[in-house]
Amino acid sequence: MNDDALHLRLLGRLELADASGAVALPGALSRAIVARLLLAGGAVVHRDTLIDELWEDRAIRTRPTPPR
């Protein structure tokens, strides 16, 4: 494996691996975010899109403030 490479596997269980081995993705939400970004094929996914798609069943009163 190339030292700079990050391998992403979407079929079956979502997995990430680098030269040192598996990279942990704790929690279903982390995995869902990474999967959604991967499915975008390198296109920008706006944070509002992520919120709408991943938290559709939950009422979010405020949206995250972008870092400055």
NORLIN-V85842 format. One record per pair of residues at least 4 apart in sequence whose ideal C-beta (glycine too) atoms are under 7 Angstrom apart, sorted by the first residue. I is the first residue (numbers start at 1). J is the second residue. If there is no record, write none. Layout:
[[I:J] [I:J]]
This chain:
[[1:5] [1:19] [3:19] [5:18] [5:19] [6:16] [6:18] [7:17] [8:16] [8:38] [9:14] [9:15] [10:14] [10:35] [10:38] [14:25] [14:31] [14:34] [14:35] [15:22] [16:23] [16:25] [17:21] [17:22] [17:23] [18:23] [25:30] [25:31] [25:34] [26:30] [28:32] [29:33] [29:54] [30:34] [31:35] [32:36] [32:54] [33:37] [33:50] [33:54] [34:38] [35:39] [36:40] [36:45] [36:50] [36:53] [36:54] [37:45] [40:45] [45:49] [45:50] [47:51] [47:64] [48:52] [48:63] [49:53] [50:54] [51:55] [51:60] [51:63] [52:56] [55:60]]
